[in-house]
Amino acid sequence: MHNLGFALDGAWRVLLAGLLLGAGLPALFTLGVRSLAWGGGGDAEVHETGVTGPTPRPLGTALGWVCFGVVLLAVVLGIAFIVASGFGKTISFADVFPTIVDK
């Protein structure tokens, strides 16, 4: 009976990691694109009266770049994890910055 509990415990962890990395990073990238579009204002649109759309919003631009930075950091850490494990090492998060250490 304990094996079923262990299997379900591992299954929900894999499901959570898959949702976070498989759907979470593309969703965060999408939010970054939407934030940049919102932050850019309406310069690309011209209304019937000839007046451009709303003014630019710096908060949207900053939020978009933060989203892109988080996605880029996740990709770099993923590649570093794959390369480190290929050399028989692992990544440790014991310090403030991730470091590559021996297994």
N, C-alpha and C positions, 0 to 999 in steps of 0.2 A: 504494500500500500504506500510505502514511503517513496517508491520509484515513481509513482504517478505524481506525487507532490513535487519531486525534483524535476520531472519532465515539464510540468505546468509552470514551475518557477523559471526554468530556462526558456520556455516558450514565450512568456510575457516579456522577458528581457530582450529576446531577439525581435519580437514585435515592436517594442518601444524603440530600439535602436534603428530598426528599419523605417519606422515612421519618422523618426527624428532626422536621420541622414538621407533616407530615400525620398521623403516628401517634404521634410522641413527645410532643407537647404534650398531646393528650387522655389519653395513658397517664400522664403526670406529674400531670395534674389528677385522674385516677382514684386515683393513689397518695395524693394529698393528701386526698381524701375518705375513703379507707380509713384513713389515719393519724389523721384527726380522729375517726373512729369508734372506732379502737383506743385513742386517747388519752382519749376520753370515758368509758371504762369501761363498765360494764353497767347503768347506771341505767335504761335503757329496758326492760330485760328483768327480769321477776320470775320466779324459779324456783318450783317446786311447793311448796317449803318456806316461801316468802314472803321469802326472803333475796335481796337484790339481787345482781347479778353482781360482777365484779371491780372494784377501785378504779380511779379515773382515773389515767392515765399522762401526766404533763406532756411527756415526750419525744415522744410521738405527736402531741400537739397542736402542739408547736413544729415538728415535721417537716412536718405538714400545712400550716401557714401558710407555711413556706419553699417548699414545692412550689407553692402558690398564688401566691406572690410571683414565682417564676421564670416561671410561665405569664403572669402579668400583665405582667412586664417584656418578655417576648417579643412579646406582643400590642401593647404601646405602641411598641416599636421597629419593628415591622412597619408600623404605621399611620404613624409618623414617616417611615419610608423612602418609603412611597407618597406622602405629602404633599410631602416634600422633592423627590422626582423630578418631581412635577407642577409645581413652581416652578423647575425647571432646576437643582436643587442635589443634593447627595448627602450621605450621613452618613459621617463620618470617625471611625474608632476609634483615631486616632493618640495622643490624650490618654487620661487615665484614664476620662473620661466621653465618650460619643458626642456629637459636635458636627455641626451642619449647616454645610457649606461649599460654595462654588461648585464646579462641575464643572471 
